[in-house]
């Protein structure tokens, strides 16, 4: 993990704890691999599949996240490449702290880390700032920010 006032970089498995259970808005998706005929084509065995730049309400700086798991990469690819976003959509991710399987903790280094969600534009603002559109409360607020589409690995149960 690299810390400075401008950006936070998530590289190692332990770094993911910094963003656990936080909604992040993906600002940029920079694939370093691609999917062809249903298979991931990576640059090498040691190169991450992608780098995303994100923002979170509890972080004053931008967050760089290296994507090193095939499922996480595939889900981001689906959100950004297979069905390109409209101007009224944004991609949010959350890295759940809990999993439906007890074995997750033992093998967390090799497990997927995130849920990828396509949401309506401003869903992140609604989640991050309770003063944004205060007229939306309760179920109406949730309906305005809930995912349009969600890509969730089977191991997560939240």
Backbone as CSV, one residue per row, in Angstrom:
resi,resn,N_x,N_y,N_z,CA_x,CA_y,CA_z,C_x,C_y,C_z
1,UNK,0.838,-1.169,0.000,0.000,0.000,0.000,0.886,1.235,0.000
2,UNK,0.533,2.168,-0.836,1.244,3.432,-0.875,0.282,4.514,-0.414
3,UNK,0.708,5.290,0.553,-0.135,6.370,1.039,0.517,7.700,0.716
4,UNK,-0.256,8.590,0.185,0.118,9.989,0.143,-1.171,10.773,0.070
5,UNK,-1.076,12.055,0.062,-2.285,12.858,0.136,-3.059,12.868,-1.177
6,UNK,-2.411,12.509,-2.276,-3.097,12.548,-3.558,-3.790,11.236,-3.908
7,UNK,-3.189,10.092,-3.615,-3.770,8.812,-4.004,-3.418,7.722,-3.005
8,UNK,-4.294,6.737,-2.927,-4.101,5.546,-2.115,-4.056,4.383,-3.089
9,UNK,-3.083,3.493,-2.954,-2.952,2.375,-3.874,-3.139,1.059,-3.132
10,UNK,-4.064,0.248,-3.648,-4.357,-1.061,-3.092,-3.645,-2.082,-3.972
11,UNK,-2.641,-2.732,-3.397,-1.845,-3.700,-4.148,-1.932,-5.079,-3.511
12,UNK,-1.612,-5.156,-2.231,-1.524,-6.441,-1.541,-2.854,-6.826,-0.898
13,UNK,-2.988,-8.101,-0.580,-4.210,-8.612,0.008,-4.610,-7.844,1.267
14,UNK,-3.651,-7.540,2.143,-3.967,-6.842,3.393,-4.475,-5.420,3.148
15,UNK,-4.109,-4.817,2.024,-4.544,-3.465,1.711,-6.061,-3.374,1.519
16,UNK,-6.683,-4.483,1.096,-8.121,-4.486,0.833,-8.922,-4.154,2.086
17,UNK,-8.343,-4.411,3.267,-9.046,-4.079,4.506,-9.341,-2.583,4.615
18,UNK,-8.537,-1.747,3.970,-8.752,-0.301,4.011,-10.064,0.107,3.335
19,UNK,-10.497,-0.673,2.348,-11.709,-0.309,1.614,-12.859,-1.291,1.866
20,UNK,-12.669,-2.182,2.816,-13.688,-3.184,3.129,-14.997,-2.508,3.545
21,UNK,-16.100,-3.018,3.008,-17.458,-2.553,3.323,-17.709,-1.095,2.957
22,UNK,-16.948,-0.554,2.024,-17.128,0.831,1.587,-17.593,0.842,0.133
23,UNK,-18.577,1.658,-0.149,-18.984,1.854,-1.536,-17.957,2.771,-2.191
24,UNK,-17.483,2.362,-3.355,-16.548,3.176,-4.131,-17.121,3.381,-5.524
25,UNK,-16.940,4.565,-6.053,-17.347,4.841,-7.437,-16.126,4.685,-8.318
26,UNK,-16.255,3.867,-9.348,-15.144,3.649,-10.272,-15.113,4.812,-11.262
27,UNK,-14.004,5.527,-11.252,-13.815,6.679,-12.131,-13.202,6.242,-13.456
28,UNK,-12.268,5.282,-13.387,-11.603,4.778,-14.589,-11.414,3.273,-14.476
29,UNK,-11.613,2.591,-15.579,-11.307,1.164,-15.695,-10.254,1.039,-16.781
30,UNK,-9.057,0.612,-16.388,-7.939,0.482,-17.319,-7.533,-0.989,-17.403
31,UNK,-8.097,-1.719,-18.358,-7.733,-3.133,-18.471,-6.311,-3.303,-18.992
32,UNK,-5.609,-4.224,-18.381,-4.277,-4.599,-18.841,-4.341,-5.960,-19.532
33,UNK,-5.515,-6.576,-19.463,-5.799,-7.838,-20.143,-7.065,-7.611,-20.961
34,UNK,-7.524,-8.650,-21.636,-8.780,-8.560,-22.382,-9.453,-9.927,-22.361
35,UNK,-10.701,-9.930,-22.757,-11.431,-11.185,-22.846,-11.734,-11.434,-24.320
36,UNK,-11.273,-12.576,-24.808,-11.507,-12.982,-26.193,-12.079,-14.386,-26.192
37,UNK,-13.191,-14.563,-26.879,-13.852,-15.872,-26.967,-14.088,-16.471,-25.584
38,UNK,-14.457,-15.603,-24.619,-14.777,-16.065,-23.279,-13.582,-16.363,-22.386
39,UNK,-12.373,-16.112,-22.872,-11.176,-16.388,-22.072,-10.382,-15.114,-21.853
40,UNK,-9.801,-15.027,-20.656,-8.973,-13.871,-20.338,-7.604,-14.039,-20.982
41,UNK,-7.186,-13.013,-21.696,-5.861,-12.984,-22.304,-5.067,-11.918,-21.548
42,UNK,-4.127,-12.386,-20.727,-3.328,-11.487,-19.890,-1.970,-11.227,-20.533
43,UNK,-1.366,-10.117,-20.127,-0.036,-9.788,-20.629,1.004,-10.806,-20.175
44,UNK,0.891,-11.218,-18.898,1.803,-12.217,-18.339,1.153,-12.810,-17.095
45,UNK,1.786,-13.802,-16.518,1.266,-14.439,-15.309,1.359,-13.527,-14.088
46,UNK,2.223,-12.536,-14.124,2.430,-11.681,-12.963,1.840,-10.278,-13.106
47,UNK,1.321,-9.939,-14.261,0.739,-8.622,-14.485,-0.714,-8.615,-14.019
48,UNK,-1.131,-7.581,-13.289,-2.550,-7.498,-12.918,-3.426,-7.466,-14.163
49,UNK,-4.679,-7.858,-13.997,-5.622,-7.847,-15.113,-6.074,-6.434,-15.454
50,UNK,-6.109,-5.569,-14.438,-6.578,-4.199,-14.664,-6.161,-3.313,-13.498
51,UNK,-6.327,-2.033,-13.732,-6.162,-1.029,-12.690,-7.417,-0.177,-12.736
52,UNK,-8.040,0.016,-11.579,-9.169,0.937,-11.536,-8.797,2.111,-10.649
53,UNK,-9.367,3.239,-10.980,-9.252,4.433,-10.143,-10.651,4.672,-9.600
54,UNK,-10.729,4.889,-8.277,-12.031,5.037,-7.641,-12.002,6.167,-6.631
55,UNK,-13.201,6.510,-6.153,-13.331,7.465,-5.072,-14.264,6.879,-4.026
56,UNK,-14.044,7.251,-2.777,-14.881,6.789,-1.677,-15.158,7.925,-0.721
57,UNK,-16.302,7.853,-0.040,-16.682,8.974,0.829,-15.733,9.155,2.012
58,UNK,-15.076,8.112,2.448,-14.178,8.212,3.597,-12.720,8.447,3.208
59,UNK,-12.501,8.774,1.943,-11.139,8.961,1.449,-11.027,10.307,0.741
60,UNK,-10.156,11.180,1.223,-9.986,12.466,0.545,-9.225,12.311,-0.767
61,UNK,-8.500,11.203,-0.900,-7.694,10.986,-2.088,-8.332,9.948,-3.022
62,UNK,-7.874,9.930,-4.257,-8.298,8.904,-5.207,-7.680,7.584,-4.781
63,UNK,-8.336,6.495,-5.181,-7.898,5.158,-4.805,-7.573,4.382,-6.072
64,UNK,-6.339,3.888,-6.168,-5.933,3.017,-7.272,-6.014,1.583,-6.770
65,UNK,-6.718,0.738,-7.508,-6.873,-0.656,-7.098,-6.393,-1.553,-8.234
66,UNK,-5.407,-2.380,-7.936,-4.939,-3.353,-8.916,-5.841,-4.580,-8.842
67,UNK,-6.373,-4.982,-9.975,-7.295,-6.113,-10.051,-6.486,-7.347,-10.436
68,UNK,-6.416,-8.297,-9.509,-5.580,-9.481,-9.708,-6.373,-10.786,-9.701
69,UNK,-7.690,-10.701,-9.540,-8.498,-11.917,-9.550,-9.346,-11.967,-10.818
70,UNK,-9.407,-13.138,-11.441,-10.126,-13.303,-12.707,-11.599,-12.940,-12.601
71,UNK,-12.246,-13.329,-11.502,-13.677,-13.037,-11.356,-13.903,-11.524,-11.227
72,UNK,-13.092,-10.861,-10.427,-13.219,-9.405,-10.301,-13.015,-8.731,-11.652
73,UNK,-12.001,-9.165,-12.387,-11.738,-8.593,-13.705,-12.903,-8.855,-14.657
74,UNK,-13.390,-10.085,-14.678,-14.502,-10.439,-15.566,-15.733,-9.596,-15.263
75,UNK,-16.028,-9.385,-13.986,-17.195,-8.592,-13.619,-17.040,-7.125,-14.005
76,UNK,-15.854,-6.583,-13.846,-15.603,-5.212,-14.298,-15.689,-5.119,-15.825
77,UNK,-15.169,-6.122,-16.508,-15.221,-6.160,-17.974,-16.677,-6.154,-18.445
78,UNK,-17.508,-6.956,-17.776,-18.941,-6.995,-18.127,-19.571,-5.615,-17.965
79,UNK,-19.242,-4.956,-16.869,-19.843,-3.653,-16.585,-19.384,-2.562,-17.546
80,UNK,-18.126,-2.590,-17.935,-17.586,-1.506,-18.754,-17.496,-1.818,-20.239
81,UNK,-17.255,-3.064,-20.597,-16.970,-3.384,-21.998,-18.109,-4.108,-22.717
82,UNK,-18.782,-5.022,-22.046,-19.797,-5.815,-22.732,-21.091,-5.049,-22.941
83,UNK,-21.389,-4.153,-22.058,-22.595,-3.342,-22.186,-22.231,-1.933,-21.732
84,UNK,-21.599,-1.178,-22.614,-21.072,0.135,-22.213,-22.115,0.992,-21.488
85,UNK,-21.639,1.717,-20.516,-22.503,2.550,-19.698,-23.100,3.688,-20.499
86,UNK,-24.297,4.081,-20.112,-24.902,5.273,-20.685,-24.454,6.466,-19.846
87,UNK,-24.792,7.654,-20.279,-24.423,8.847,-19.512,-25.209,8.939,-18.203
88,UNK,-26.234,8.120,-18.049,-27.043,8.125,-16.831,-26.708,6.977,-15.889
89,UNK,-25.539,6.356,-16.078,-25.137,5.228,-15.241,-23.718,5.429,-14.732
90,UNK,-23.414,4.743,-13.637,-22.065,4.720,-13.080,-21.825,3.354,-12.469
91,UNK,-20.555,3.015,-12.287,-20.199,1.725,-11.706,-19.705,1.957,-10.288
92,UNK,-20.309,1.211,-9.375,-19.889,1.228,-7.977,-19.379,-0.163,-7.636
93,UNK,-18.453,-0.206,-6.696,-17.992,-1.495,-6.184,-18.079,-1.454,-4.663
94,UNK,-18.187,-2.623,-4.092,-18.075,-2.769,-2.650,-17.277,-4.036,-2.404
95,UNK,-16.441,-3.992,-1.408,-15.615,-5.135,-1.039,-16.148,-5.646,0.300
96,UNK,-17.087,-6.585,0.238,-17.724,-7.046,1.472,-16.721,-7.631,2.457
97,UNK,-16.962,-7.340,3.713,-16.091,-7.853,4.764,-16.451,-9.258,5.180
98,UNK,-17.649,-9.684,4.819,-18.100,-11.015,5.212,-18.406,-11.830,3.975
99,UNK,-18.248,-13.120,4.129,-18.499,-14.050,3.047,-19.440,-15.127,3.546
100,UNK,-20.097,-15.771,2.629,-21.017,-16.840,3.003,-20.278,-18.127,3.341
101,UNK,-18.993,-18.160,3.111,-18.235,-19.382,3.348,-17.117,-19.129,4.354
102,UNK,-17.070,-19.967,5.376,-16.061,-19.805,6.424,-14.647,-19.959,5.879
103,UNK,-14.514,-20.727,4.804,-13.195,-20.971,4.223,-12.610,-19.691,3.602
104,UNK,-13.449,-18.670,3.413,-12.996,-17.431,2.782,-11.780,-16.836,3.487
105,UNK,-11.825,-16.764,4.807,-10.706,-16.155,5.534,-9.403,-16.905,5.307
106,UNK,-9.484,-18.221,5.281,-8.297,-19.039,5.101,-7.664,-18.814,3.728
107,UNK,-8.496,-18.662,2.721,-8.005,-18.525,1.342,-8.258,-17.132,0.764
108,UNK,-8.416,-16.123,1.606,-8.794,-14.796,1.137,-7.823,-14.209,0.114
109,UNK,-6.570,-14.598,0.179,-5.591,-14.055,-0.764,-5.880,-14.465,-2.205
110,UNK,-6.572,-15.567,-2.393,-6.835,-16.057,-3.748,-8.315,-15.995,-4.111
111,UNK,-9.109,-15.309,-3.308,-10.542,-15.210,-3.546,-10.881,-13.872,-4.199
112,UNK,-12.019,-13.813,-4.906,-12.451,-12.510,-5.428,-12.716,-11.545,-4.282
113,UNK,-12.602,-10.270,-4.558,-12.676,-9.269,-3.500,-13.902,-8.364,-3.566
114,UNK,-14.566,-8.268,-4.721,-15.556,-7.203,-4.863,-16.849,-7.631,-5.537
115,UNK,-17.853,-6.829,-5.254,-19.121,-6.876,-5.960,-19.130,-5.646,-6.857
116,UNK,-19.479,-5.837,-8.122,-19.518,-4.754,-9.099,-20.981,-4.450,-9.400
117,UNK,-21.350,-3.172,-9.344,-22.737,-2.776,-9.561,-22.828,-1.654,-10.586
118,UNK,-23.740,-1.802,-11.511,-24.093,-0.698,-12.395,-25.296,-0.028,-11.750
119,UNK,-25.167,1.268,-11.495,-26.217,2.018,-10.813,-26.573,3.256,-11.629
120,UNK,-27.686,3.876,-11.257,-28.051,5.146,-11.872,-27.049,6.211,-11.474
121,UNK,-26.836,7.156,-12.373,-25.939,8.285,-12.092,-26.353,8.925,-10.771
122,UNK,-25.412,9.304,-9.992,-25.590,9.942,-8.687,-25.926,8.965,-7.560
123,UNK,-25.934,7.665,-7.824,-26.157,6.691,-6.743,-25.064,6.833,-5.689
124,UNK,-23.842,7.053,-6.131,-22.748,7.213,-5.179,-22.962,8.451,-4.312
125,UNK,-23.372,9.572,-4.909,-23.622,10.790,-4.137,-24.728,10.556,-3.107
126,UNK,-25.761,9.834,-3.509,-26.856,9.541,-2.577,-26.377,8.710,-1.391
127,UNK,-25.490,7.753,-1.661,-24.977,6.900,-0.586,-23.980,7.655,0.283
128,UNK,-23.159,8.482,-0.331,-22.059,9.132,0.381,-22.451,10.406,1.119
129,UNK,-23.506,11.075,0.675,-23.844,12.380,1.243,-25.327,12.442,1.587
130,UNK,-25.637,12.358,2.864,-27.043,12.375,3.293,-27.709,13.726,3.020
131,UNK,-26.917,14.764,2.772,-27.482,16.080,2.443,-27.796,16.229,0.961
132,UNK,-27.351,15.270,0.152,-27.632,15.319,-1.285,-29.051,14.786,-1.519
133,UNK,-29.879,15.596,-2.103,-31.288,15.277,-2.356,-31.985,14.787,-1.084
134,UNK,-32.052,15.639,-0.061,-32.645,15.232,1.212,-34.124,14.876,1.116
135,UNK,-34.767,15.303,0.033,-36.184,14.957,-0.140,-36.381,13.466,-0.401
136,UNK,-35.311,12.784,-0.833,-35.382,11.338,-1.038,-35.026,10.647,0.275
137,UNK,-35.962,9.953,0.839,-35.724,9.245,2.098,-36.229,7.812,1.992
138,UNK,-35.763,6.994,2.908,-36.258,5.626,3.034,-36.180,4.826,1.743
139,UNK,-37.290,4.186,1.407,-37.346,3.314,0.235,-37.100,4.084,-1.061
140,UNK,-37.588,5.319,-1.138,-37.384,6.122,-2.351,-35.892,6.388,-2.565
141,UNK,-35.164,6.656,-1.483,-33.717,6.892,-1.603,-33.021,5.612,-2.037
142,UNK,-33.376,4.491,-1.418,-32.768,3.212,-1.791,-33.049,2.896,-3.264
143,UNK,-34.288,3.104,-3.700,-34.634,2.814,-5.096,-33.841,3.671,-6.066
144,UNK,-33.484,4.877,-5.659,-32.701,5.774,-6.519,-31.245,5.367,-6.602
145,UNK,-30.759,4.594,-5.609,-29.340,4.235,-5.621,-29.090,2.742,-5.765
146,UNK,-30.113,1.921,-5.732,-29.902,0.476,-5.820,-29.370,0.083,-7.198
147,UNK,-28.668,-1.026,-7.261,-28.068,-1.446,-8.534,-29.113,-1.763,-9.613
148,UNK,-28.779,-1.352,-10.827,-29.552,-1.740,-12.000,-29.165,-3.169,-12.367
149,UNK,-27.867,-3.419,-12.253,-27.314,-4.751,-12.502,-26.170,-4.971,-11.526
150,UNK,-26.040,-6.216,-11.072,-25.028,-6.532,-10.070,-24.281,-7.785,-10.491
151,UNK,-22.976,-7.752,-10.333,-22.115,-8.895,-10.625,-21.462,-9.288,-9.301
152,UNK,-21.959,-10.376,-8.706,-21.534,-10.751,-7.367,-20.994,-12.181,-7.365
153,UNK,-19.739,-12.348,-6.926,-19.204,-13.702,-6.798,-20.028,-14.500,-5.779
154,UNK,-20.146,-15.789,-6.001,-20.965,-16.650,-5.142,-20.539,-16.636,-3.677
155,UNK,-19.293,-16.315,-3.393,-18.815,-16.394,-2.013,-19.384,-15.305,-1.110
156,UNK,-19.952,-14.247,-1.700,-20.456,-13.146,-0.880,-21.915,-13.332,-0.537
157,UNK,-22.232,-13.088,0.703,-23.599,-13.159,1.194,-23.793,-11.960,2.112
158,UNK,-24.279,-10.884,1.572,-24.478,-9.696,2.394,-25.856,-9.144,2.159
